[in-house]
Amino acid sequence: MFIIDRFEGEMAVIEHRDRTFNFPRYLLPPEAKEGQALSFSVTIDQATTKQRRAKVERLLDELVEE
């Protein structure tokens, strides 16, 4: 379970078990309040990952050619 402990400027301090971490406030729903429980879902963006890898490979190829 993740709990919004407090807000510090542009960051939300999130509590998870016995740890806290900062999380950008703009990524939370606008109605988020201290004390509310959060759930997260993380997915991998395969298309963007593929594009980034291709870009890095092109840059490395350019470096090797020089």
N, CA, C and O atoms as a Tripos MOL2 file, in Angstrom:
@<TRIPOS>MOLECULE
protein
  264   263    66     0     0
PROTEIN
NO_CHARGES

@<TRIPOS>ATOM
      1 N           0.8430   -1.1750    0.0000 N.3       1 MET1
      2 CA          0.0000    0.0000    0.0000 C.3       1 MET1
      3 C           0.8910    1.2420    0.0000 C.2       1 MET1
      4 O           1.9030    1.2960    0.7000 O.2       1 MET1
      5 N           0.5060    2.2170   -0.7790 N.am      2 PHE2
      6 CA          1.2030    3.4970   -0.8630 C.3       2 PHE2
      7 C           0.2810    4.5790   -0.3190 C.2       2 PHE2
      8 O          -0.8900    4.6540   -0.6920 O.2       2 PHE2
      9 N           0.8120    5.4130    0.5610 N.am      3 ILE3
     10 CA          0.0220    6.4740    1.1920 C.3       3 ILE3
     11 C           0.6970    7.8170    0.9290 C.2       3 ILE3
     12 O           1.9180    7.9410    1.0290 O.2       3 ILE3
     13 N          -0.1140    8.8210    0.5900 N.am      4 ILE4
     14 CA          0.4220   10.1760    0.4570 C.3       4 ILE4
     15 C           0.6320   10.7030    1.8680 C.2       4 ILE4
     16 O          -0.3320   10.9690    2.5870 O.2       4 ILE4
     17 N           1.8800   10.8520    2.2600 N.am      5 ASP5
     18 CA          2.2060   11.3410    3.5950 C.3       5 ASP5
     19 C           1.9990   12.8540    3.6750 C.2       5 ASP5
     20 O           1.3670   13.3690    4.5970 O.2       5 ASP5
     21 N           2.5630   13.5570    2.6620 N.am      6 ARG6
     22 CA          2.4610   15.0250    2.6490 C.3       6 ARG6
     23 C           2.9220   15.5430    1.2980 C.2       6 ARG6
     24 O           3.4350   14.7980    0.4630 O.2       6 ARG6
     25 N           2.7280   16.8240    1.1100 N.am      7 PHE7
     26 CA          3.2190   17.4960   -0.0860 C.3       7 PHE7
     27 C           4.3010   18.4830    0.3340 C.2       7 PHE7
     28 O           4.1620   19.1980    1.3270 O.2       7 PHE7
     29 N           5.3730   18.5060   -0.4370 N.am      8 GLU8
     30 CA          6.4580   19.4670   -0.2260 C.3       8 GLU8
     31 C           6.7250   20.1310   -1.5690 C.2       8 GLU8
     32 O           7.4550   19.5990   -2.4050 O.2       8 GLU8
     33 N           6.1320   21.2860   -1.7630 N.am      9 GLY9
     34 CA          6.2760   21.9840   -3.0330 C.3       9 GLY9
     35 C           5.7070   21.1740   -4.1730 C.2       9 GLY9
     36 O           4.5300   20.8130   -4.1610 O.2       9 GLY9
     37 N           6.5290   20.8900   -5.1490 N.am     10 GLU10
     38 CA          6.0910   20.1560   -6.3350 C.3      10 GLU10
     39 C           6.1770   18.6370   -6.1570 C.2      10 GLU10
     40 O           5.8960   17.8820   -7.0880 O.2      10 GLU10
     41 N           6.5620   18.2000   -4.9690 N.am     11 MET11
     42 CA          6.7170   16.7660   -4.7180 C.3      11 MET11
     43 C           5.7080   16.2680   -3.6930 C.2      11 MET11
     44 O           5.3250   16.9820   -2.7670 O.2      11 MET11
     45 N           5.2930   15.0300   -3.8850 N.am     12 ALA12
     46 CA          4.4890   14.3350   -2.8860 C.3      12 ALA12
     47 C           5.4250   13.3640   -2.1820 C.2      12 ALA12
     48 O           6.2210   12.6830   -2.8290 O.2      12 ALA12
     49 N           5.3320   13.3000   -0.8730 N.am     13 VAL13
     50 CA          6.1080   12.3230   -0.1150 C.3      13 VAL13
     51 C           5.2070   11.1120    0.0710 C.2      13 VAL13
     52 O           4.1650   11.1860    0.7220 O.2      13 VAL13
     53 N           5.6270    9.9980   -0.5140 N.am     14 ILE14
     54 CA          4.8250    8.7750   -0.5080 C.3      14 ILE14
     55 C           5.4380    7.7960    0.4850 C.2      14 ILE14
     56 O           6.6530    7.5970    0.5200 O.2      14 ILE14
     57 N           4.5780    7.1960    1.2800 N.am     15 GLU15
     58 CA          5.0050    6.2170    2.2760 C.3      15 GLU15
     59 C           4.6400    4.8280    1.7740 C.2      15 GLU15
     60 O           3.5140    4.5850    1.3390 O.2      15 GLU15
     61 N           5.6030    3.9280    1.8410 N.am     16 HIS16
     62 CA          5.3680    2.5290    1.4500 C.3      16 HIS16
     63 C           6.0880    1.6420    2.4520 C.2      16 HIS16
     64 O           7.3160    1.6590    2.5390 O.2      16 HIS16
     65 N           5.3390    0.8870    3.1900 N.am     17 ARG17
     66 CA          5.8810    0.0690    4.2800 C.3      17 ARG17
     67 C           6.6590    0.9480    5.2410 C.2      17 ARG17
     68 O           6.0740    1.8400    5.8560 O.2      17 ARG17
     69 N           7.9490    0.7280    5.3890 N.am     18 ASP18
     70 CA          8.7080    1.5440    6.3510 C.3      18 ASP18
     71 C           9.6080    2.5610    5.6500 C.2      18 ASP18
     72 O          10.5770    3.0460    6.2340 O.2      18 ASP18
     73 N           9.2850    2.8780    4.4000 N.am     19 ARG19
     74 CA         10.1040    3.8290    3.6390 C.3      19 ARG19
     75 C           9.2540    4.9430    3.0570 C.2      19 ARG19
     76 O           8.0460    4.8010    2.8720 O.2      19 ARG19
     77 N           9.9160    6.0500    2.7740 N.am     20 THR20
     78 CA          9.2470    7.1370    2.0710 C.3      20 THR20
     79 C          10.0810    7.5110    0.8560 C.2      20 THR20
     80 O          11.2970    7.3170    0.8410 O.2      20 THR20
     81 N           9.4200    8.0500   -0.1660 N.am     21 PHE21
     82 CA         10.1200    8.5240   -1.3440 C.3      21 PHE21
     83 C           9.3540    9.7000   -1.9340 C.2      21 PHE21
     84 O           8.1510    9.8490   -1.7220 O.2      21 PHE21
     85 N          10.0720   10.5240   -2.6750 N.am     22 ASN22
     86 CA          9.4650   11.6750   -3.3330 C.3      22 ASN22
     87 C           8.9270   11.2550   -4.6920 C.2      22 ASN22
     88 O           9.5260   10.4450   -5.3990 O.2      22 ASN22
     89 N           7.7920   11.8240   -5.0320 N.am     23 PHE23
     90 CA          7.1220   11.5050   -6.2840 C.3      23 PHE23
     91 C           6.5920   12.8160   -6.8570 C.2      23 PHE23
     92 O           5.9750   13.5960   -6.1300 O.2      23 PHE23
     93 N           6.8170   13.0740   -8.1360 N.am     24 PRO24
     94 CA          6.3450   14.3360   -8.7110 C.3      24 PRO24
     95 C           4.8290   14.5030   -8.5460 C.2      24 PRO24
     96 O           4.0450   13.6370   -8.9360 O.2      24 PRO24
     97 N           4.4510   15.6100   -7.9740 N.am     25 ARG25
     98 CA          3.0430   15.8650   -7.6860 C.3      25 ARG25
     99 C           2.1960   15.8960   -8.9530 C.2      25 ARG25
    100 O           1.0340   15.4890   -8.9370 O.2      25 ARG25
    101 N           2.7820   16.3810  -10.0580 N.am     26 TYR26
    102 CA          2.0030   16.5020  -11.2970 C.3      26 TYR26
    103 C           1.5950   15.1370  -11.8690 C.2      26 TYR26
    104 O           0.7030   15.0650  -12.7140 O.2      26 TYR26
    105 N           2.2370   14.0640  -11.4150 N.am     27 LEU27
    106 CA          1.8680   12.7320  -11.8820 C.3      27 LEU27
    107 C           0.6870   12.1430  -11.1040 C.2      27 LEU27
    108 O           0.1390   11.1100  -11.4870 O.2      27 LEU27
    109 N           0.3060   12.7930  -10.0310 N.am     28 LEU28
    110 CA         -0.8460   12.3480   -9.2500 C.3      28 LEU28
    111 C          -2.1150   13.0040   -9.7730 C.2      28 LEU28
    112 O          -2.0470   14.0590  -10.4040 O.2      28 LEU28
    113 N          -3.2680   12.4000   -9.5230 N.am     29 PRO29
    114 CA         -4.5180   13.0610   -9.8960 C.3      29 PRO29
    115 C          -4.6350   14.4000   -9.1680 C.2      29 PRO29
    116 O          -4.1870   14.5170   -8.0270 O.2      29 PRO29
    117 N          -5.2280   15.4080   -9.8020 N.am     30 PRO30
    118 CA         -5.3220   16.7320   -9.1760 C.3      30 PRO30
    119 C          -6.0350   16.7250   -7.8250 C.2      30 PRO30
    120 O          -5.7670   17.5760   -6.9770 O.2      30 PRO30
    121 N          -6.9290   15.7810   -7.6260 N.am     31 GLU31
    122 CA         -7.7050   15.7380   -6.3760 C.3      31 GLU31
    123 C          -6.9960   14.9710   -5.2610 C.2      31 GLU31
    124 O          -7.5640   14.7980   -4.1830 O.2      31 GLU31
    125 N          -5.7660   14.5080   -5.4970 N.am     32 ALA32
    126 CA         -5.0240   13.7330   -4.4970 C.3      32 ALA32
    127 C          -4.7960   14.5640   -3.2300 C.2      32 ALA32
    128 O          -4.4580   15.7460   -3.2930 O.2      32 ALA32
    129 N          -4.9890   13.9120   -2.0810 N.am     33 LYS33
    130 CA         -4.8490   14.5880   -0.7920 C.3      33 LYS33
    131 C          -3.9840   13.7490    0.1500 C.2      33 LYS33
    132 O          -3.8440   12.5400   -0.0320 O.2      33 LYS33
    133 N          -3.4150   14.3990    1.1470 N.am     34 GLU34
    134 CA         -2.6440   13.7050    2.1770 C.3      34 GLU34
    135 C          -3.5100   12.6380    2.8320 C.2      34 GLU34
    136 O          -4.6970   12.8440    3.0840 O.2      34 GLU34
    137 N          -2.8930   11.5030    3.0990 N.am     35 GLY35
    138 CA         -3.6030   10.4110    3.7700 C.3      35 GLY35
    139 C          -4.2840    9.4530    2.8210 C.2      35 GLY35
    140 O          -4.7230    8.3850    3.2480 O.2      35 GLY35
    141 N          -4.3870    9.7940    1.5470 N.am     36 GLN36
    142 CA         -5.0560    8.8950    0.6140 C.3      36 GLN36
    143 C          -4.1300    7.7590    0.1870 C.2      36 GLN36
    144 O          -2.9170    7.9270    0.0650 O.2      36 GLN36
    145 N          -4.7440    6.6000   -0.0360 N.am     37 ALA37
    146 CA         -4.0090    5.4310   -0.5130 C.3      37 ALA37
    147 C          -3.9290    5.4840   -2.0410 C.2      37 ALA37
    148 O          -4.8650    5.9080   -2.7180 O.2      37 ALA37
    149 N          -2.7920    5.0440   -2.5540 N.am     38 LEU38
    150 CA         -2.5720    5.0380   -3.9950 C.3      38 LEU38
    151 C          -2.3120    3.6180   -4.4760 C.2      38 LEU38
    152 O          -1.8230    2.7690   -3.7300 O.2      38 LEU38
    153 N          -2.6470    3.3800   -5.7290 N.am     39 SER39
    154 CA         -2.2130    2.1490   -6.3890 C.3      39 SER39
    155 C          -1.5190    2.5620   -7.6770 C.2      39 SER39
    156 O          -1.9160    3.5290   -8.3270 O.2      39 SER39
    157 N          -0.4840    1.8250   -8.0380 N.am     40 PHE40
    158 CA          0.3010    2.1310   -9.2230 C.3      40 PHE40
    159 C           0.2390    0.9710  -10.2000 C.2      40 PHE40
    160 O           0.1450   -0.1940   -9.8120 O.2      40 PHE40
    161 N           0.2920    1.3150  -11.4540 N.am     41 SER41
    162 CA          0.3900    0.3300  -12.5150 C.3      41 SER41
    163 C           1.4850    0.8100  -13.4580 C.2      41 SER41
    164 O           1.4080    1.9140  -13.9980 O.2      41 SER41
    165 N           2.4930   -0.0130  -13.6500 N.am     42 VAL42
    166 CA          3.6210    0.3660  -14.4870 C.3      42 VAL42
    167 C           3.6810   -0.5900  -15.6700 C.2      42 VAL42
    168 O           3.6120   -1.8080  -15.5070 O.2      42 VAL42
    169 N           3.8090   -0.0220  -16.8550 N.am     43 THR43
    170 CA          3.9500   -0.8360  -18.0530 C.3      43 THR43
    171 C           5.1850   -0.3790  -18.8200 C.2      43 THR43
    172 O           5.6530    0.7470  -18.6470 O.2      43 THR43
    173 N           5.7000   -1.2480  -19.6570 N.am     44 ILE44
    174 CA          6.8510   -0.9190  -20.4870 C.3      44 ILE44
    175 C           6.3390   -0.4760  -21.8520 C.2      44 ILE44
    176 O           5.5410   -1.1700  -22.4830 O.2      44 ILE44
    177 N           6.8060    0.6830  -22.3000 N.am     45 ASP45
    178 CA          6.4410    1.2110  -23.6100 C.3      45 ASP45
    179 C           7.4070    0.6120  -24.6290 C.2      45 ASP45
    180 O           8.5000    1.1350  -24.8450 O.2      45 ASP45
    181 N           6.9990   -0.4740  -25.2430 N.am     46 GLN46
    182 CA          7.8680   -1.2130  -26.1630 C.3      46 GLN46
    183 C           8.2620   -0.3750  -27.3760 C.2      46 GLN46
    184 O           9.4170   -0.4150  -27.8010 O.2      46 GLN46
    185 N           7.3310    0.3760  -27.9340 N.am     47 ALA47
    186 CA          7.6160    1.1710  -29.1340 C.3      47 ALA47
    187 C           8.6720    2.2360  -28.8510 C.2      47 ALA47
    188 O           9.6130    2.3990  -29.6280 O.2      47 ALA47
    189 N           8.5190    2.9590  -27.7440 N.am     48 THR48
    190 CA          9.4920    4.0000  -27.3930 C.3      48 THR48
    191 C          10.8440    3.3750  -27.0740 C.2      48 THR48
    192 O          11.8820    3.9200  -27.4480 O.2      48 THR48
    193 N          10.8400    2.2400  -26.3880 N.am     49 THR49
    194 CA         12.0840    1.5520  -26.0730 C.3      49 THR49
    195 C          12.8160    1.1810  -27.3600 C.2      49 THR49
    196 O          14.0280    1.3720  -27.4640 O.2      49 THR49
    197 N          12.0950    0.6600  -28.3250 N.am     50 LYS50
    198 CA         12.6910    0.2680  -29.6070 C.3      50 LYS50
    199 C          13.2740    1.4910  -30.3230 C.2      50 LYS50
    200 O          14.3720    1.4210  -30.8770 O.2      50 LYS50
    201 N          12.5440    2.6060  -30.3140 N.am     51 GLN51
    202 CA         13.0270    3.8310  -30.9550 C.3      51 GLN51
    203 C          14.3000    4.3350  -30.2830 C.2      51 GLN51
    204 O          15.2490    4.7210  -30.9660 O.2      51 GLN51
    205 N          14.3280    4.3350  -28.9750 N.am     52 ARG52
    206 CA         15.5000    4.8200  -28.2400 C.3      52 ARG52
    207 C          16.7220    3.9360  -28.5090 C.2      52 ARG52
    208 O          17.8320    4.4380  -28.6870 O.2      52 ARG52
    209 N          16.5070    2.6280  -28.5360 N.am     53 ARG53
    210 CA         17.6220    1.7210  -28.8220 C.3      53 ARG53
    211 C          18.1760    1.9720  -30.2180 C.2      53 ARG53
    212 O          19.3910    1.9940  -30.4120 O.2      53 ARG53
    213 N          17.2890    2.1620  -31.1880 N.am     54 ALA54
    214 CA         17.7210    2.4210  -32.5580 C.3      54 ALA54
    215 C          18.5170    3.7250  -32.6220 C.2      54 ALA54
    216 O          19.5270    3.7990  -33.3220 O.2      54 ALA54
    217 N          18.0790    4.7350  -31.9090 N.am     55 LYS55
    218 CA         18.7850    6.0150  -31.8930 C.3      55 LYS55
    219 C          20.1880    5.8590  -31.3030 C.2      55 LYS55
    220 O          21.1570    6.3870  -31.8500 O.2      55 LYS55
    221 N          20.2940    5.1410  -30.2000 N.am     56 VAL56
    222 CA         21.5910    4.9260  -29.5570 C.3      56 VAL56
    223 C          22.5110    4.1320  -30.4900 C.2      56 VAL56
    224 O          23.7000    4.4330  -30.5910 O.2      56 VAL56
    225 N          21.9730    3.1360  -31.1600 N.am     57 GLU57
    226 CA         22.7820    2.3520  -32.0960 C.3      57 GLU57
    227 C          23.2950    3.2230  -33.2380 C.2      57 GLU57
    228 O          24.4490    3.0910  -33.6440 O.2      57 GLU57
    229 N          22.4410    4.1200  -33.7650 N.am     58 ARG58
    230 CA         22.8740    5.0360  -34.8260 C.3      58 ARG58
    231 C          23.9920    5.9480  -34.3310 C.2      58 ARG58
    232 O          24.9810    6.1660  -35.0310 O.2      58 ARG58
    233 N          23.8310    6.4790  -33.1230 N.am     59 LEU59
    234 CA         24.8650    7.3540  -32.5710 C.3      59 LEU59
    235 C          26.1800    6.6000  -32.3740 C.2      59 LEU59
    236 O          27.2490    7.1340  -32.6730 O.2      59 LEU59
    237 N          26.1120    5.3830  -31.8820 N.am     60 LEU60
    238 CA         27.3280    4.5880  -31.7060 C.3      60 LEU60
    239 C          27.9810    4.2730  -33.0480 C.2      60 LEU60
    240 O          29.2070    4.3080  -33.1610 O.2      60 LEU60
    241 N          27.1880    3.9690  -34.0550 N.am     61 ASP61
    242 CA         27.7110    3.7270  -35.3960 C.3      61 ASP61
    243 C          28.4310    4.9660  -35.9200 C.2      61 ASP61
    244 O          29.4990    4.8540  -36.5210 O.2      61 ASP61
    245 N          27.8620    6.1290  -35.6980 N.am     62 GLU62
    246 CA         28.4860    7.3730  -36.1350 C.3      62 GLU62
    247 C          29.8250    7.5840  -35.4400 C.2      62 GLU62
    248 O          30.7830    8.0360  -36.0690 O.2      62 GLU62
    249 N          29.9040    7.2680  -34.1660 N.am     63 LEU63
    250 CA         31.1550    7.4230  -33.4250 C.3      63 LEU63
    251 C          32.2300    6.4580  -33.9380 C.2      63 LEU63
    252 O          33.4000    6.8280  -34.0370 O.2      63 LEU63
    253 N          31.8450    5.2560  -34.2560 N.am     64 VAL64
    254 CA         32.7870    4.2460  -34.7150 C.3      64 VAL64
    255 C          33.3010    4.6080  -36.1080 C.2      64 VAL64
    256 O          34.4690    4.3630  -36.4120 O.2      64 VAL64
    257 N          32.4570    5.1820  -36.9530 N.am     65 GLU65
    258 CA         32.8450    5.5500  -38.3240 C.3      65 GLU65
    259 C          33.8620    6.6750  -38.3370 C.2      65 GLU65
    260 O          34.6490    6.7670  -39.2800 O.2      65 GLU65
    261 N          33.8750    7.5220  -37.3430 N.am     66 GLU66
    262 CA         34.7760    8.6900  -37.3500 C.3      66 GLU66
    263 C          36.1820    8.3570  -37.0000 C.2      66 GLU66
    264 O          37.0370    9.2420  -36.9690 O.2      66 GLU66
@<TRIPOS>BOND
     1     1     2 1
     2     2     3 1
     3     3     4 2
     4     3     5 am
     5     5     6 1
     6     6     7 1
     7     7     8 2
     8     7     9 am
     9     9    10 1
    10    10    11 1
    11    11    12 2
    12    11    13 am
    13    13    14 1
    14    14    15 1
    15    15    16 2
    16    15    17 am
    17    17    18 1
    18    18    19 1
    19    19    20 2
    20    19    21 am
    21    21    22 1
    22    22    23 1
    23    23    24 2
    24    23    25 am
    25    25    26 1
    26    26    27 1
    27    27    28 2
    28    27    29 am
    29    29    30 1
    30    30    31 1
    31    31    32 2
    32    31    33 am
    33    33    34 1
    34    34    35 1
    35    35    36 2
    36    35    37 am
    37    37    38 1
    38    38    39 1
    39    39    40 2
    40    39    41 am
    41    41    42 1
    42    42    43 1
    43    43    44 2
    44    43    45 am
    45    45    46 1
    46    46    47 1
    47    47    48 2
    48    47    49 am
    49    49    50 1
    50    50    51 1
    51    51    52 2
    52    51    53 am
    53    53    54 1
    54    54    55 1
    55    55    56 2
    56    55    57 am
    57    57    58 1
    58    58    59 1
    59    59    60 2
    60    59    61 am
    61    61    62 1
    62    62    63 1
    63    63    64 2
    64    63    65 am
    65    65    66 1
    66    66    67 1
    67    67    68 2
    68    67    69 am
    69    69    70 1
    70    70    71 1
    71    71    72 2
    72    71    73 am
    73    73    74 1
    74    74    75 1
    75    75    76 2
    76    75    77 am
    77    77    78 1
    78    78    79 1
    79    79    80 2
    80    79    81 am
    81    81    82 1
    82    82    83 1
    83    83    84 2
    84    83    85 am
    85    85    86 1
    86    86    87 1
    87    87    88 2
    88    87    89 am
    89    89    90 1
    90    90    91 1
    91    91    92 2
    92    91    93 am
    93    93    94 1
    94    94    95 1
    95    95    96 2
    96    95    97 am
    97    97    98 1
    98    98    99 1
    99    99   100 2
   100    99   101 am
   101   101   102 1
   102   102   103 1
   103   103   104 2
   104   103   105 am
   105   105   106 1
   106   106   107 1
   107   107   108 2
   108   107   109 am
   109   109   110 1
   110   110   111 1
   111   111   112 2
   112   111   113 am
   113   113   114 1
   114   114   115 1
   115   115   116 2
   116   115   117 am
   117   117   118 1
   118   118   119 1
   119   119   120 2
   120   119   121 am
   121   121   122 1
   122   122   123 1
   123   123   124 2
   124   123   125 am
   125   125   126 1
   126   126   127 1
   127   127   128 2
   128   127   129 am
   129   129   130 1
   130   130   131 1
   131   131   132 2
   132   131   133 am
   133   133   134 1
   134   134   135 1
   135   135   136 2
   136   135   137 am
   137   137   138 1
   138   138   139 1
   139   139   140 2
   140   139   141 am
   141   141   142 1
   142   142   143 1
   143   143   144 2
   144   143   145 am
   145   145   146 1
   146   146   147 1
   147   147   148 2
   148   147   149 am
   149   149   150 1
   150   150   151 1
   151   151   152 2
   152   151   153 am
   153   153   154 1
   154   154   155 1
   155   155   156 2
   156   155   157 am
   157   157   158 1
   158   158   159 1
   159   159   160 2
   160   159   161 am
   161   161   162 1
   162   162   163 1
   163   163   164 2
   164   163   165 am
   165   165   166 1
   166   166   167 1
   167   167   168 2
   168   167   169 am
   169   169   170 1
   170   170   171 1
   171   171   172 2
   172   171   173 am
   173   173   174 1
   174   174   175 1
   175   175   176 2
   176   175   177 am
   177   177   178 1
   178   178   179 1
   179   179   180 2
   180   179   181 am
   181   181   182 1
   182   182   183 1
   183   183   184 2
   184   183   185 am
   185   185   186 1
   186   186   187 1
   187   187   188 2
   188   187   189 am
   189   189   190 1
   190   190   191 1
   191   191   192 2
   192   191   193 am
   193   193   194 1
   194   194   195 1
   195   195   196 2
   196   195   197 am
   197   197   198 1
   198   198   199 1
   199   199   200 2
   200   199   201 am
   201   201   202 1
   202   202   203 1
   203   203   204 2
   204   203   205 am
   205   205   206 1
   206   206   207 1
   207   207   208 2
   208   207   209 am
   209   209   210 1
   210   210   211 1
   211   211   212 2
   212   211   213 am
   213   213   214 1
   214   214   215 1
   215   215   216 2
   216   215   217 am
   217   217   218 1
   218   218   219 1
   219   219   220 2
   220   219   221 am
   221   221   222 1
   222   222   223 1
   223   223   224 2
   224   223   225 am
   225   225   226 1
   226   226   227 1
   227   227   228 2
   228   227   229 am
   229   229   230 1
   230   230   231 1
   231   231   232 2
   232   231   233 am
   233   233   234 1
   234   234   235 1
   235   235   236 2
   236   235   237 am
   237   237   238 1
   238   238   239 1
   239   239   240 2
   240   239   241 am
   241   241   242 1
   242   242   243 1
   243   243   244 2
   244   243   245 am
   245   245   246 1
   246   246   247 1
   247   247   248 2
   248   247   249 am
   249   249   250 1
   250   250   251 1
   251   251   252 2
   252   251   253 am
   253   253   254 1
   254   254   255 1
   255   255   256 2
   256   255   257 am
   257   257   258 1
   258   258   259 1
   259   259   260 2
   260   259   261 am
   261   261   262 1
   262   262   263 1
   263   263   264 2
@<TRIPOS>SUBSTRUCTURE
     1 MET1         2 RESIDUE 1 A MET
     2 PHE2         6 RESIDUE 1 A PHE
     3 ILE3        10 RESIDUE 1 A ILE
     4 ILE4        14 RESIDUE 1 A ILE
     5 ASP5        18 RESIDUE 1 A ASP
     6 ARG6        22 RESIDUE 1 A ARG
     7 PHE7        26 RESIDUE 1 A PHE
     8 GLU8        30 RESIDUE 1 A GLU
     9 GLY9        34 RESIDUE 1 A GLY
    10 GLU10       38 RESIDUE 1 A GLU
    11 MET11       42 RESIDUE 1 A MET
    12 ALA12       46 RESIDUE 1 A ALA
    13 VAL13       50 RESIDUE 1 A VAL
    14 ILE14       54 RESIDUE 1 A ILE
    15 GLU15       58 RESIDUE 1 A GLU
    16 HIS16       62 RESIDUE 1 A HIS
    17 ARG17       66 RESIDUE 1 A ARG
    18 ASP18       70 RESIDUE 1 A ASP
    19 ARG19       74 RESIDUE 1 A ARG
    20 THR20       78 RESIDUE 1 A THR
    21 PHE21       82 RESIDUE 1 A PHE
    22 ASN22       86 RESIDUE 1 A ASN
    23 PHE23       90 RESIDUE 1 A PHE
    24 PRO24       94 RESIDUE 1 A PRO
    25 ARG25       98 RESIDUE 1 A ARG
    26 TYR26      102 RESIDUE 1 A TYR
    27 LEU27      106 RESIDUE 1 A LEU
    28 LEU28      110 RESIDUE 1 A LEU
    29 PRO29      114 RESIDUE 1 A PRO
    30 PRO30      118 RESIDUE 1 A PRO
    31 GLU31      122 RESIDUE 1 A GLU
    32 ALA32      126 RESIDUE 1 A ALA
    33 LYS33      130 RESIDUE 1 A LYS
    34 GLU34      134 RESIDUE 1 A GLU
    35 GLY35      138 RESIDUE 1 A GLY
    36 GLN36      142 RESIDUE 1 A GLN
    37 ALA37      146 RESIDUE 1 A ALA
    38 LEU38      150 RESIDUE 1 A LEU
    39 SER39      154 RESIDUE 1 A SER
    40 PHE40      158 RESIDUE 1 A PHE
    41 SER41      162 RESIDUE 1 A SER
    42 VAL42      166 RESIDUE 1 A VAL
    43 THR43      170 RESIDUE 1 A THR
    44 ILE44      174 RESIDUE 1 A ILE
    45 ASP45      178 RESIDUE 1 A ASP
    46 GLN46      182 RESIDUE 1 A GLN
    47 ALA47      186 RESIDUE 1 A ALA
    48 THR48      190 RESIDUE 1 A THR
    49 THR49      194 RESIDUE 1 A THR
    50 LYS50      198 RESIDUE 1 A LYS
    51 GLN51      202 RESIDUE 1 A GLN
    52 ARG52      206 RESIDUE 1 A ARG
    53 ARG53      210 RESIDUE 1 A ARG
    54 ALA54      214 RESIDUE 1 A ALA
    55 LYS55      218 RESIDUE 1 A LYS
    56 VAL56      222 RESIDUE 1 A VAL
    57 GLU57      226 RESIDUE 1 A GLU
    58 ARG58      230 RESIDUE 1 A ARG
    59 LEU59      234 RESIDUE 1 A LEU
    60 LEU60      238 RESIDUE 1 A LEU
    61 ASP61      242 RESIDUE 1 A ASP
    62 GLU62      246 RESIDUE 1 A GLU
    63 LEU63      250 RESIDUE 1 A LEU
    64 VAL64      254 RESIDUE 1 A VAL
    65 GLU65      258 RESIDUE 1 A GLU
    66 GLU66      262 RESIDUE 1 A GLU
